[in-house]
């Protein structure tokens, strides 16, 4: 086991935080984890006071975007125990993203003990359930100054923590995006690469200007297969069946997506994870069998959709979302420890 050096901050900012109004990703805790990679090895893993990092202007991440990240959360149980939700899934996905971006693997034991030690040190920052949870953001970037286009040889991995409330504060009005594409076949869409989020910004900004909260991404070839919703995965309830886009190299397979599929099957809800098309949704809406749509993600948890603009018509949904509501409550009760963890998903800190 690699030893993590712990250097404590002599002061804390926690008293300046209004836990009633956390928003998403606006506040950061007092410490971060950092490890550097060079000569084929992770060196100097340390937990130290939160501070700025110095970057050389020739750093290749700033030029060519060799950067990946993850998102998971720590939850406060009613008895004040703190637990993580399926952290191994995020660690595996991080290393899969690293492979796609020619970056080094982070050993699982180092990664998990970094998360646990950092969250343990910052446990007072984990909000009570009524306020939210503690978002954990691990990320890695090339940390070498050179301007040739090649994978770097030096990297930095950092974990920061942010107490968060809801990502969305109301159900979403969305449109189907048929011009822009988030990711294409053979691209980096299944990696949690910073570049995928950069590609999404302009279309999202346009959608917001047109009055939508988010957009439904469609495939880059025919713009008819649904891929994702904003920065999260997509689900539609058609004929009481949960339908979701098929995993592919243009879709980021979420930990929440996987958990919802397993929970739904456990609750007796049929799941079709072989894809859902825009045409299928339009027809199902017209016949009355498309009854709910929602997105799933660590940040978004489960966020329901109140309207979808299909270009030629607008679909509107009843706002009581019975299936999304049931799945959300069941999932959150496991995450916050008020329901039995039948799948063994939680990890105590
Ligand atoms: C997450 O749900 O963790 C995400 O990655 C969304 C984030 C980019 C806000």
Boltz pocket constraint, residues with backbone or C-beta under 6 A from the ligand:
constraints:
  - pocket:
      binder: B
      contacts: [[A, 70], [A, 71], [A, 72], [A, 231], [A, 297], [A, 298], [A, 299], [A, 300]]
      max_distance: 6.0
